[in-house]
Amino acid sequence: MTIEEIQKLERIENSAMLEDILSTPDKRLQEDLNQLNGDIMILGVGGKVGPTLSMMAKRAVPDKRVIGVARFSDPDIRKKLERRGVETIQCDLLEQEQVEKLPQVRNIIYMAGKKFETDGMEPFTWAMNAVVPSLVGRHFKNSRLVVFSTLCVYPFAAVTGPGWDESCKPTPLGEYPNSCVARERIFQYYVKKNGNSGCLVRLNYAIDLRYGVLHDIAKWILNDNPIAIGTAKVNIIWQGDSTNRILRCLLHCTNPATPINIGYPENSKVRELANRFGEIFGKKPRFAGTELDTAWINDNSLALSLFGEPAVDIDTMIRWNADWISRDMPVYNKPTCFEVRDGVF
C-alpha cells in the first residue's frame, strides 16, 4: 500500500493492517536513508513505537542491516521483528558489560527511556534516562545519534502563539521531564567529547489507534466521562509521520548535537477535537475545569521546512480513531496523561 492509498482510507481494519500502515515508508525517506553510509541500530526497540519504526527503516532500505536492541521481555515482539527482516539483540542497556558487547553501527536511533508510572519510581527513572545515555554515548563514539526526547523539557507556552521553538532553554516541571533534560545533556556532552554527531528529537504526541491523545478523548466521550480542559491545546501527529521524520533526522545530526521539534505544523484545541468526536459519535462531550492560557506546545516550523507536510491530517486521525474504538478493537490501555500539568506521570 502506498502513502497515497493510505491517505484515502476510510477504515483501518485490524492490528495487522495498522502496523503495515504505520511502517510504510515514503519515497523521501527511501531517498534519505539510501544516502547514509552504514547500517541502522535501534536501541530500546521493544516499546510502543520501536517495532513499527524499525520495520519502516527496513522497508525503506532493505539492503541495509536494521538491528533492534531491547530486553525483549515480550518474546513475540522479537519474533515479529525477525519475520520482517529486522535483526535483534537481547540487551539490558542498564548493564555496562552488555552495552559494551553491542556491535559498532554507524547510525543509532536511541529510544530507551522511562516515562509512565514514574511517580514512586524516581531512582529507576533517572537510571534509565540519565545512566543509560552515558553508557551508550561512551560506547557509540563514532556513530550518528538520533535521540528520542520529549516536548516536556520545555516550559509551558502561551496558547495564543505557536509554542516554543528549539532555541528555548529547557526549564521543565517534575522528575520525569528533568530526567529527560539530563538525557539530552549527557548525549550532548559525549557528542562534543567524541567528535561525532547527534540530533535530539523533542517529540509531541504521536497518534496510533491503540493509544494516544485522540484515543483518550474518544474513550472519555464514549464512557460519558468529562474531559479535563485545563490543557486547552495539544500537538498531535500520526505515528507513521513522526517515525518517518525521526528516521530522516539521521541526515540532520550535528556537532554540537541540536534539538528538533517533531509534531504537526499546527497545534490543536482539545475542545475542538472533542466536539469533532462528538459529531461522529452523536454524543455531546462534557468538559471539566477551565481552559488555561498555557500548555505544553511547541513550534514545528523547522521540521516542516526540512520534511514537508505530514501525510495524515488531523481529521483523518480523528475518523480512524473513532471507527477503531467504536468497534472495540485492541488497545494498549496506556493513557497519555496529556492533561497532567505537574510533570508527574
LUMDRENTI-693769 format. One record per atom (N, C-alpha, C): x, y, z. Coordinates in steps of 0.2 Angstrom, whole numbers, padded with zeros to 4 digits, always signed. Each point is the difference from the previous one (the first is absolute). Layout:
BEGIN
XYZ
...
% end
This chain:
BEGIN
+0004-0006+0000
-0004+0006+0000
+0004+0006+0000
-0001+0005-0004
+0004+0006-0001
-0003+0005+0005
+0004+0006+0001
-0002+0005+0005
-0007+0003-0003
+0000+0001-0007
-0006+0003-0003
-0006-0004+0001
+0001-0007+0000
-0006-0004+0001
-0002+0000+0008
+0005+0000+0004
-0002+0001+0007
-0004+0006+0002
+0002+0006-0003
-0003+0006+0001
-0008+0000-0002
-0002-0005-0004
-0007+0000-0003
-0004-0005+0005
+0003-0004+0004
-0003-0005+0004
-0006+0003+0005
-0005-0003+0000
-0006+0002+0004
+0001-0004+0007
+0003-0006+0000
+0000-0005+0005
+0007-0003+0000
+0003-0002+0006
+0005-0004+0001
-0002-0006+0003
+0000-0006-0003
-0004-0006+0002
+0002-0003+0006
+0006-0001+0001
+0003-0004+0006
+0007+0002+0001
+0003-0003+0006
+0006+0001+0002
+0006-0001-0005
-0001-0005-0004
+0005-0002-0005
+0000+0006-0005
-0006+0002-0003
+0000+0005-0004
+0003+0007+0003
-0002+0001+0006
+0003+0006+0003
+0007+0000+0000
+0003-0005+0002
+0008-0001+0001
+0003+0001-0007
-0004-0003-0005
+0003+0001-0007
+0000+0007-0002
-0006+0004+0002
+0000+0007-0002
+0005+0004+0004
+0001-0001+0006
+0004+0003+0004
+0008-0001-0002
+0001-0005-0003
+0007-0001-0002
+0001+0001-0008
-0004+0003-0003
+0000+0001-0007
+0005+0006-0001
+0005-0001-0004
+0005+0006-0001
-0003+0004-0007
+0002+0006+0000
-0001+0004-0006
+0006+0000-0004
+0000+0003-0006
+0005+0001-0005
+0006+0004+0003
-0002+0005+0004
+0005+0005+0003
+0004-0004+0005
-0003-0004+0004
+0004-0003+0005
+0004-0005-0003
-0002-0004-0005
+0004-0005-0004
+0006+0004-0003
-0001+0006-0003
+0006+0004-0003
+0005+0002+0006
-0003+0002+0005
+0005+0003+0006
+0004-0006+0002
-0004-0006+0002
+0004-0005+0003
+0005-0003-0004
-0001+0000-0007
+0004-0003-0005
+0007+0004+0000
-0001+0007+0002
+0006+0004+0000
+0005-0002+0006
-0002-0003+0005
+0004-0001+0006
+0005-0006-0002
+0006+0001+0003
+0004-0005+0000
-0001-0004+0007
+0001-0007+0000
-0001-0004+0005
-0007-0002+0002
+0000-0005+0005
-0007-0003+0001
-0003+0004+0006
-0006-0002+0002
-0004+0003+0005
-0001-0004+0006
+0000+0002+0006
-0001-0003+0006
-0005+0004+0004
-0005-0003+0003
-0005+0003+0004
+0000-0003+0007
+0002+0005+0005
+0001-0002+0007
-0007+0001+0003
-0002-0005+0004
-0007+0001+0003
-0005-0001-0005
+0000-0005-0004
-0004-0002-0005
-0007-0003+0002
+0000-0002+0006
-0006-0004+0002
-0006+0003+0003
+0000+0007+0000
-0006+0004+0002
-0005+0001-0005
-0005+0005+0001
-0006+0000-0004
+0002+0002-0007
+0005+0005-0001
+0002+0002-0007
+0006-0003-0003
+0004-0003+0004
+0006-0004-0003
-0001-0005-0005
-0005-0004+0000
-0001-0006-0005
-0002+0003-0007
-0004+0005+0000
-0002+0003-0006
+0005+0004-0003
+0004+0004+0004
+0006+0004-0002
+0005-0005-0003
+0002-0005+0003
+0005-0004-0003
-0002-0004-0006
-0007-0002-0001
-0002-0003-0006
-0001+0005-0005
-0001+0007+0001
+0000+0005-0005
+0007+0001-0003
+0005+0000+0005
+0007+0001-0003
+0002-0006-0004
-0002-0006+0002
+0002-0006-0004
-0004+0000-0007
-0006+0002+0000
-0004+0001-0007
+0003+0005-0004
+0003+0005+0003
+0002+0006-0004
+0007-0002-0003
+0004-0003+0004
+0007-0002-0003
+0001-0008+0001
-0003-0004-0003
+0000-0007+0001
+0007-0003-0001
+0005+0003-0003
+0007-0002-0001
+0004+0002+0006
-0002+0004+0005
+0004+0001+0006
-0002-0004+0005
+0004-0001+0005
-0002-0004+0006
-0003+0005+0005
-0006-0002+0002
-0004+0004+0005
+0000-0005+0006
+0003+0003+0006
+0001-0005+0006
-0004+0003+0006
-0004-0003+0003
-0004+0002+0005
+0002-0003+0007
+0002+0004+0005
+0002-0002+0006
-0004+0002+0006
-0002-0005+0004
-0004+0001+0006
+0001-0006+0004
-0004+0000+0006
+0000-0005+0005
-0004-0006-0003
-0005+0002-0004
-0005-0005-0003
-0004-0004+0005
-0002+0004+0005
-0004-0004+0005
-0006-0003-0003
-0003+0002-0006
-0005-0003-0003
+0003-0003-0007
+0001-0007+0001
+0004-0003-0006
-0004+0001-0007
-0007+0001+0001
-0003+0000-0007
+0002+0006-0004
+0002+0006+0004
+0002+0006-0004
+0007-0002-0004
+0004-0004+0004
+0006-0002-0004
-0001-0004-0006
-0004-0005+0001
-0002-0004-0006
-0003+0004-0006
-0004+0005+0002
-0004+0004-0005
+0006+0004-0004
+0004+0003+0004
+0006+0003-0004
+0004-0004-0004
+0002-0006+0002
+0004-0004-0004
-0004-0003-0006
-0006-0001+0000
-0004-0002-0006
+0000+0006-0005
+0001+0006+0002
+0000+0006-0004
+0007+0002-0002
+0005-0004+0001
+0007+0001-0002
+0004+0004+0005
-0003+0002+0005
+0004+0004+0005
+0004-0005+0005
+0006+0001+0000
+0004-0004+0004
-0001+0002+0008
+0001-0004+0004
-0001+0002+0007
+0006-0003+0005
+0001+0004+0005
+0005-0001+0005
-0004+0001+0007
+0001-0005+0004
-0003+0001+0007
+0005+0003+0004
-0002+0006+0003
+0005+0004+0004
-0003+0004+0006
+0002+0000+0006
-0002+0004+0005
+0005+0006+0000
-0003+0006-0003
+0004+0006-0001
+0003+0003+0007
-0003-0002+0005
+0002+0002+0007
+0007-0004+0002
+0001-0005-0003
+0006-0004+0001
+0006+0002-0004
+0005+0003+0003
+0006+0002-0004
+0003-0005-0005
+0001-0006+0003
+0003-0006-0003
-0004-0002-0006
-0006+0000+0000
-0004-0001-0006
+0000+0005-0005
+0000+0006+0002
+0000+0006-0005
+0007-0001-0004
+0005-0001+0004
+0007+0000-0003
+0001-0006-0005
-0005-0005+0000
+0001-0005-0005
-0004+0001-0006
-0004+0006+0000
-0004+0001-0006
+0005+0002-0006
-0002-0002-0006
+0004+0001-0006
+0000+0008-0001
+0006+0002-0003
+0000+0007-0002
-0004+0001-0007
-0005+0005+0001
-0004+0001-0006
+0000+0008-0001
+0000+0002-0007
+0001+0007-0001
-0006+0004+0002
-0006-0003-0001
-0006+0004+0001
-0004-0003+0006
-0001+0005+0005
-0004-0003+0006
-0006+0004+0001
-0006-0003+0001
-0006+0003+0003
-0001-0002+0007
+0001+0005+0004
-0001-0002+0008
-0007+0002+0002
-0003-0006+0002
-0007+0001+0002
-0001-0002+0008
+0005-0003+0003
-0001-0002+0007
-0002+0006+0004
-0004-0002+0005
-0002+0005+0005
-0005-0002+0005
-0002+0004+0005
-0005-0002+0005
-0004+0006+0000
-0007+0000-0001
-0005+0005+0001
-0005-0002+0005
-0004-0004-0002
-0007-0002+0003
+0002-0003+0007
-0005+0001+0005
+0001-0003+0006
+0007+0002+0004
+0002+0006-0002
+0006+0002+0003
-0001+0003+0007
-0006+0001+0002
-0001+0003+0007
+0001-0006+0005
+0005+0000+0004
+0002-0005+0005
+0005-0004-0003
+0002+0001-0006
+0006-0004-0003
+0005+0005-0003
+0001+0005+0004
+0005+0005-0002
+0007-0002-0001
+0003-0004+0004
+0007-0002-0001
+0000-0004-0006
-0004-0005-0002
+0000-0004-0006
-0001+0005-0006
-0004+0005+0000
-0001+0005-0005
+0006+0003-0002
+0004+0003+0005
+0006+0003-0001
+0005-0005-0002
+0000-0006+0002
+0005-0005-0003
-0001-0001-0007
-0006-0001-0002
-0002-0001-0007
+0002+0006-0005
-0002+0006+0003
+0000+0006-0004
+0007+0004+0001
+0004-0002+0004
+0006+0004+0001
+0006-0005+0000
+0000-0006+0003
+0006-0005+0001
+0000-0003-0007
-0005-0003-0003
+0000-0003-0006
+0003+0004-0006
-0002+0007+0000
+0003+0004-0006
+0008+0001+0001
+0002-0001+0006
+0008+0001+0001
+0003-0006-0002
-0003-0006+0001
+0003-0007-0003
+0000+0000-0007
-0006+0002-0003
+0000+0000-0007
+0004+0006-0004
+0000+0006+0003
+0004+0005-0003
+0008-0002+0000
+0002-0003+0006
+0007-0002+0000
+0001-0006-0005
-0004-0004-0001
+0001-0006-0004
+0000+0002-0008
-0005+0003-0002
-0001+0002-0007
+0003+0007-0002
+0007+0000+0001
+0003+0006+0000
+0001+0003-0008
-0001-0005-0004
+0001+0002-0007
-0007+0000-0004
-0005+0000+0003
-0007-0001-0003
-0004+0006+0000
-0004+0001-0005
-0005+0005+0000
-0006-0002+0005
-0002+0004+0004
-0004-0001+0006
-0007+0004-0001
-0005-0003-0002
-0007+0003+0001
-0003-0002+0006
-0001+0004+0004
-0002-0001+0007
-0008+0002+0002
-0004-0004+0002
-0007+0001+0001
+0000+0005+0007
-0003+0005-0001
-0001+0005+0006
-0008+0001+0000
-0002+0006+0003
-0007+0001+0001
-0001+0007+0000
-0006+0002-0001
-0002+0007+0000
+0000+0003+0008
+0000-0005+0004
-0001+0002+0007
+0006+0003+0003
+0006+0000-0004
+0006+0004+0003
-0001+0007-0001
-0005+0003-0003
-0002+0007-0001
-0004+0002+0006
+0000+0007+0001
-0005+0002+0005
-0007+0001-0004
-0005+0001+0004
-0006+0002-0004
+0000+0006-0004
-0003+0000-0006
+0000+0005-0004
-0008+0003-0001
+0000+0006-0002
-0007+0003+0000
-0004-0003-0006
-0006-0001+0001
-0004-0004-0005
-0002+0005-0006
+0001+0006+0001
-0001+0005-0005
+0005+0000-0006
+0006-0003+0002
+0005+0000-0005
+0002-0008-0003
+0005+0000-0004
+0002-0007-0002
+0004-0004+0004
+0002+0002+0006
+0004-0004+0005
+0007+0001-0001
+0004-0003+0004
+0007+0001+0000
+0004-0003-0006
+0004+0004-0003
+0005-0003-0005
+0006-0003+0004
+0004-0003-0004
+0006-0004+0003
+0005+0005+0003
+0000+0006+0000
+0004+0005+0003
-0002+0001+0007
-0006-0002+0003
-0002+0001+0006
+0004-0005+0005
+0003+0003+0006
+0004-0004+0005
-0005-0004+0004
+0001-0007+0000
-0004-0004+0004
+0000+0002+0007
-0006+0001+0003
-0002+0001+0007
-0006-0004+0002
+0001-0007+0001
-0006-0004+0000
-0002-0001+0008
-0006-0003+0000
-0004-0001+0007
+0000-0007+0001
+0002-0002+0006
-0001-0007+0002
+0006-0005-0001
+0000-0006+0003
+0006-0004+0000
+0001-0003-0007
-0005-0002-0004
+0001-0003-0006
+0003+0005-0005
-0003+0006-0001
+0003+0005-0005
+0007+0002+0002
+0001+0001+0006
+0007+0001+0002
+0005-0005-0002
-0002-0006+0001
+0004-0006-0002
+0001+0000-0008
-0005+0002-0003
+0001+0001-0008
+0005+0005-0002
+0000+0006+0004
+0006+0005-0001
+0006-0003+0001
+0001-0004+0005
+0006-0004+0002
+0002-0004-0006
-0005-0004-0003
+0002-0004-0006
+0003+0004-0006
-0004+0006-0001
+0003+0004-0005
+0007+0003+0001
+0001+0002+0006
+0007+0003+0002
+0005-0005+0000
-0001-0006+0002
+0005-0006+0000
+0002-0001-0007
-0005-0001-0005
+0001-0001-0007
+0004+0006-0003
-0002+0006+0002
+0004+0005-0003
+0007+0000+0002
+0001-0002+0007
+0007+0000+0002
+0004-0005-0004
-0003-0006-0001
+0005-0005-0003
+0001+0001-0007
-0005+0003-0004
+0001+0002-0007
+0005+0006+0000
+0000+0004+0004
+0006+0005+0000
+0006-0003+0002
+0000-0004+0005
+0007-0003+0002
+0002-0005-0005
-0004-0004-0004
+0002-0005-0004
+0001+0003-0008
-0003+0005-0001
+0001+0003-0007
-0005-0003-0005
-0005-0004+0002
-0005-0002-0004
-0006+0004-0001
-0006-0002-0001
-0005+0005-0001
-0007-0003+0002
-0005+0005+0002
-0006-0002+0003
-0006+0004-0002
-0006-0002+0002
-0006+0004-0001
-0004-0002+0005
-0003+0005+0004
-0005-0002+0006
-0007+0002-0003
-0004-0006+0000
-0006+0000-0003
-0005+0002+0006
-0003+0006+0000
-0005+0002+0005
-0007-0002-0003
-0002-0006+0002
-0006-0002-0003
-0006+0002+0003
-0005+0002-0004
-0007+0001+0003
-0004-0006+0000
-0007+0000+0001
-0004-0006+0001
-0001-0003-0007
+0003-0006+0000
-0001-0004-0006
-0006-0004+0000
-0004-0001-0005
-0007-0003+0000
+0001-0007-0004
-0002-0005+0004
-0001-0007-0002
-0008+0000+0001
-0003-0006-0002
-0007-0001+0001
-0001-0004+0007
+0006-0002+0003
-0001-0004+0006
+0002+0004+0006
+0002+0006-0001
+0002+0005+0006
+0001+0007-0003
+0000+0004+0004
+0001+0007-0002
-0005+0005+0002
+0001+0007-0001
-0004+0005+0002
-0007-0001-0002
-0001-0002-0007
-0006+0000-0003
-0004-0006+0003
+0004-0006+0001
-0003-0006+0003
-0003+0002+0007
+0004+0004+0004
-0002+0002+0007
-0007+0004-0001
+0000+0005-0004
-0006+0004-0001
-0006-0004-0002
+0001-0004-0005
-0005-0004-0002
-0003-0005+0005
+0004-0003+0004
-0002-0004+0005
-0004+0003+0006
+0003+0006+0001
-0004+0004+0005
-0007+0002-0002
-0001+0002-0006
-0006+0001-0003
-0005-0006+0000
+0002-0005-0002
-0004-0006-0001
-0002-0003+0007
+0005+0001+0005
-0002-0002+0007
-0003+0006+0004
-0002+0005-0003
-0004+0006+0003
+0004+0003+0006
+0007+0000-0001
+0004+0003+0005
+0002+0007-0002
+0000+0005+0004
+0002+0006-0002
+0007+0001-0002
+0002+0004-0005
+0006+0001-0002
+0004+0006+0003
+0005-0001+0003
+0004+0005+0004
+0002+0005-0005
-0002+0006+0000
+0001+0005-0005
+0006+0006+0002
+0003-0001+0006
+0005+0004+0002
+0005+0001-0005
+0003-0006-0003
+0004+0000-0005
-0004+0001-0007
+0000+0007-0002
-0005+0001-0005
+0003-0001-0007
+0007-0001-0001
+0002-0002-0007
+0005-0005+0001
+0001-0004-0005
+0005-0006-0001
+0003+0000-0007
+0005-0003-0001
+0003-0001-0006
+0000-0008-0002
-0003-0002-0005
-0001-0007-0001
+0003-0001-0007
+0002-0006-0001
+0003-0002-0007
-0001-0008-0001
-0002-0002-0006
-0001-0007-0001
+0007-0003+0001
+0000-0006+0003
+0006-0003+0002
+0004-0002-0007
-0003-0002-0005
+0004-0001-0006
+0003+0006-0003
-0002+0006+0001
+0003+0006-0002
+0006+0001+0005
-0001+0000+0007
+0005+0001+0004
+0006-0004-0001
-0001-0007+0000
+0005-0005-0001
+0004+0002-0007
-0004+0002-0005
+0004+0001-0006
+0004+0006+0001
-0002+0005+0003
+0004+0006+0002
+0006-0001+0004
-0001-0005+0005
+0006-0001+0005
+0005-0004-0004
-0002-0005-0004
+0005-0003-0004
+0004+0004-0005
-0004+0005-0003
+0004+0005-0004
+0004+0005+0004
+0000+0000+0006
+0004+0004+0004
+0007-0002+0000
+0001-0007-0002
+0007-0002+0000
+0004+0004-0005
-0003+0003-0005
+0004+0005-0005
+0001+0007+0003
-0003+0001+0006
+0000+0007+0003
+0004+0000+0007
+0004-0005+0001
+0004+0000+0006
+0006+0005+0000
+0001+0003+0005
+0005+0006+0000
+0005-0001+0006
+0005+0004+0000
+0004+0000+0006
+0001+0008+0001
-0002+0003+0006
-0003-0004+0005
-0007-0003-0002
-0002-0005+0004
-0007-0003-0001
-0005+0006+0001
-0005+0000-0004
-0005+0006+0000
-0007-0004+0000
-0005+0004+0003
-0007-0003+0000
-0004+0002-0006
-0005-0004-0001
-0005+0001-0005
-0007-0002+0003
-0005+0004-0001
-0007-0001+0002
-0003-0005-0005
-0003-0005+0002
-0004-0004-0005
-0007-0001+0002
-0004+0003-0004
-0007+0000+0001
-0004+0003-0006
-0006+0001+0000
-0004+0003-0005
+0001+0007-0001
-0001+0003-0006
+0002+0007-0001
-0004+0005+0004
-0006-0002+0002
-0004+0004+0004
-0002-0004+0007
-0001+0004+0005
-0003-0003+0006
-0008+0000+0000
-0002-0005+0004
-0008-0001-0001
-0003+0002+0007
-0006+0003+0000
-0004+0001+0006
-0003-0006+0002
+0000-0002+0006
-0003-0006+0003
-0007+0000-0001
-0003+0006+0002
-0007+0000-0001
-0003-0001-0007
+0004+0002-0005
-0002-0001-0007
+0001-0007-0002
+0005-0004+0003
+0001-0007-0002
-0006-0004+0003
-0002+0002+0007
-0005-0003+0003
-0007+0001-0004
-0001+0006-0002
-0007+0001-0003
+0000-0004-0007
+0006-0001-0003
+0000-0003-0006
-0002-0008+0001
+0003-0003+0005
-0002-0006+0002
-0007-0001+0002
-0003+0006+0004
-0007+0000+0001
-0004+0000-0006
+0001+0003-0005
-0003+0000-0006
-0001-0007-0003
+0006-0004+0000
+0000-0006-0003
-0004-0005+0004
+0001+0000+0007
-0003-0004+0005
-0008+0001+0001
-0002+0006-0002
-0006+0003+0002
-0001+0001+0007
+0005+0002+0004
+0000+0001+0007
+0003+0007+0001
-0003+0004+0005
+0003+0006+0002
+0005-0001+0005
+0006+0002-0001
+0006+0000+0005
-0002+0004+0006
+0003-0003+0005
-0001+0004+0007
+0008+0002+0001
+0000+0006+0003
+0007+0003+0002
+0000+0002+0007
+0006-0001+0003
+0001+0002+0007
+0006+0005+0000
-0001+0005+0005
+0005+0005+0001
+0000+0006-0005
+0005+0004+0000
+0001+0006-0004
+0006+0000-0004
-0001+0002-0006
+0005+0000-0005
+0006+0005+0002
+0006-0002+0001
+0005+0004+0003
+0004+0003-0006
+0004+0005+0001
+0003+0004-0005
+0006-0002-0002
+0003-0006+0003
+0006-0003-0002
-0001-0008-0001
+0005-0002-0004
+0000-0008-0001
+0006-0002-0003
+0002-0007+0000
+0006-0002-0002
-0001-0001-0008
+0002+0006-0003
-0001+0000-0008
+0007+0003-0002
+0002-0002-0006
+0006+0002-0003
-0001+0002-0008
+0005+0003-0002
+0000+0003-0007
+0003-0005-0005
-0003-0003-0005
+0003-0005-0004
+0002+0002-0007
+0001+0007+0000
+0002+0003-0007
+0007-0003-0003
+0004-0002+0005
+0007-0003-0003
-0002-0006-0003
-0003-0005+0003
-0002-0006-0003
-0004+0000-0006
-0004+0005+0000
-0004+0001-0006
+0004+0002-0006
+0005+0005+0001
+0005+0002-0005
+0004-0006-0003
+0002-0004+0005
+0004-0006-0002
-0003-0006-0003
-0006-0001+0002
-0004-0007-0002
-0006+0001-0004
-0003+0006+0000
-0006+0002-0003
-0006-0002+0004
-0006+0000-0003
-0006-0001+0004
-0001-0007+0002
-0003-0002+0005
-0001-0007+0002
-0005-0003-0005
+0000-0006-0001
-0005-0004-0004
-0007+0000+0002
-0001-0001+0007
-0006-0001+0003
-0003+0006+0003
-0006+0003-0001
-0002+0006+0003
-0004-0002+0006
-0002+0006+0004
-0003-0001+0006
-0007-0004+0000
-0004+0002-0005
-0006-0002+0000
+0000-0008-0002
+0005-0002-0004
+0000-0007-0002
+0002-0004+0006
+0005+0003+0004
+0001-0004+0007
-0006+0000+0004
-0004+0005+0000
-0006+0000+0005
-0005-0006-0003
-0001+0000-0007
-0004-0005-0002
+0002-0007+0001
+0006-0001-0002
+0003-0007+0001
+0000-0002+0008
+0001+0005+0004
+0000-0002+0007
-0008-0001+0003
-0004+0004-0003
-0007-0001+0002
-0003-0007-0002
+0002-0002-0007
-0002-0006-0002
+0003-0006+0004
+0006+0001+0001
+0004-0006+0004
-0003-0001+0007
-0001+0005+0004
-0002-0001+0006
-0008-0002+0000
-0004+0003-0005
-0007-0002+0000
+0000-0008-0001
+0005-0003-0003
-0001-0007-0002
+0004-0004+0006
+0002+0003+0005
+0003-0003+0006
+0006-0004-0002
+0004+0003-0004
+0006-0003-0003
+0006+0000+0006
+0005-0004-0001
+0005+0000+0005
+0003+0007+0002
+0002+0001+0006
+0003+0006+0002
+0005-0002+0006
+0005+0005+0001
+0005-0001+0005
-0002+0001+0007
-0005+0004+0001
-0002+0002+0007
+0005+0004+0003
+0003+0004-0003
+0006+0005+0002
-0002+0007-0001
-0003+0003+0004
-0002+0007-0001
+0006+0005-0001
-0001+0005-0004
+0006+0004-0001
+0001+0005+0006
-0005+0001+0004
+0000+0005+0005
+0002+0007-0003
-0003+0002-0006
+0001+0006-0003
-0002+0006+0005
-0005-0002+0004
-0004+0006+0004
+0004+0001+0006
+0005-0004+0002
+0004+0001+0006
+0005+0006-0001
+0001+0004+0005
+0003+0007-0001
+0006+0000+0005
+0001-0005+0004
+0005+0001+0005
+0006-0005-0001
+0000-0003-0006
+0006-0004-0002
+0000-0007+0004
-0005-0002+0004
+0000-0006+0003
-0005-0005-0003
+0003-0005-0003
-0004-0004-0005
+0000-0007+0004
% end
